[in-house]
Amino acid sequence: MTDAAINEISPDATAPREWTVDELARLAGLPVRTVREYQTLGIVPAPRRQGRVGLYGESHLRRLQLVARLRDRGYSLAGIGDLLGNWSSGADLGEVLGLEPDQLVHVDEPGAPATLAQLTVLLPAMVPDRLDELTSAGVIEHCGPDRFCIPSPSLLQLAVEAQHAGLTPDDVLAMLQVIHAAADTVADQIVRQIANLPADTDAEATKAFLQRGRGLLAHGIGRLTLHTIGRRLGIVEDTDVGDTIQHIVDHRGGPS
């Protein structure tokens, strides 16, 4: 949707743009019932109320556009809800880098650039002393003078949360290296399979698979990993996670 098209409804470019649900749906190219469904699921925030009328702003339109891109990549609505919910609860990264949760869910663009000072705020126990190890683990990449690209904001947030949970820098880096090695293995296998496709394979079908497969792969690996962790910890649906973790902490062996 272009700015010109948006301005058809809100001609004053200096005023905050707000629309009714019908206008928002038209701008996003969606049925009104879909917008309302997303709102019910918590994927789209509630509108500002003006009397009995709900008014939606540019953040709502950006959220709908983001959801559309994620759905094109194969994410389910439940997966999108998880993704956005996780970023809403993990505020550290967005606050330090000055980004909104929507901007942290990278679909097409490279990771958000960060400075050494910002990384130091996020991971004071590892930056700058162990910057090279974070780079080798794939958490950050050098992309200019005092600029570090973040291929996966989720992985960086995981490191931040692990640090807050009390894991040592050695433990955090070991975990990140294992994740990096697993990602290499998965990527190598998928590239190998694509390279082995017959010469007469439909190129458009392959392209569509790669487009949607990215989201399916990202969400599928995440879900499977969580499921496996739950099984290893003995967590089932009727078990309180907090009680399970406390039981492990209480009964784990001391240092050998």
Steps between C-alpha positions, in 0.01 A plus 500: 500500500652832391498826698290654221234234544503548876467876459178445304343434839721726714603796282674697776850349506589685821211355703505149649324269257203318644237290332186307578519123476341510153759750377786307660382176341483667157854637537631159606307318228321279752139424590382682812429165666868406463613820673256430783622139523861615532394742773315223687811279480715782638707524182377854434463743795163645593410835342476834672139565595330825410151463631362183344746509207831315500783686329807322363838660429809437293633248752193286433556519125868406540399207720254374237767531231744308720245225563439473125873458434535237771200308369653506154808339655292215641444613859172399659296753695599322822865522400470871420334559835785320677761695307350841571415409857857393572634830372246698699617327818871521415535875515875531563613466142243736352559765763878497462498494119211745477276264302134410515403131541386493135844610388662216691315237298719502193334351194696628199748749640835421670538517875484831682840673527635561849798687639758360738354720775152356445628143508687579822175612661327180390780254585736672746657172611600410143557827314758608407724227646329209322382677189689260272326200658158660453594557136613140450171384652310696233328732746656812346688585181736788428334723240696826521707714737347454845197338338384149569213339310272262686392208275253375761368747759333203670838335559644821643197534729551137608856586602373802695234293678749221578731756653216638712412144610847461650681294237872567484652649184662162431163325521327759284769480233495120508124504443533749214773291334279191512211694343734635232629151420143366480401784265799417277394135488141583405608756240753261343238227470240726340751647253611147412142394434432804281823442306387142432165602348447364146591738219140516380360608840254788480705806598194693620392215726849486650500876554159483672624218721805702604286806572248320719748246627704763685216578736396137536858400576555779753179436688519122464849474645404729785189300586680167474783625720256622767311170484822305544618718788164445668536124465854506636386701801198278553259786436151394394184703450374449854838575662596842624820606324618700800465200730689280256790745471513547878512122544798478263680786677438345842624155399783569258839384611756739639831569333709190445 
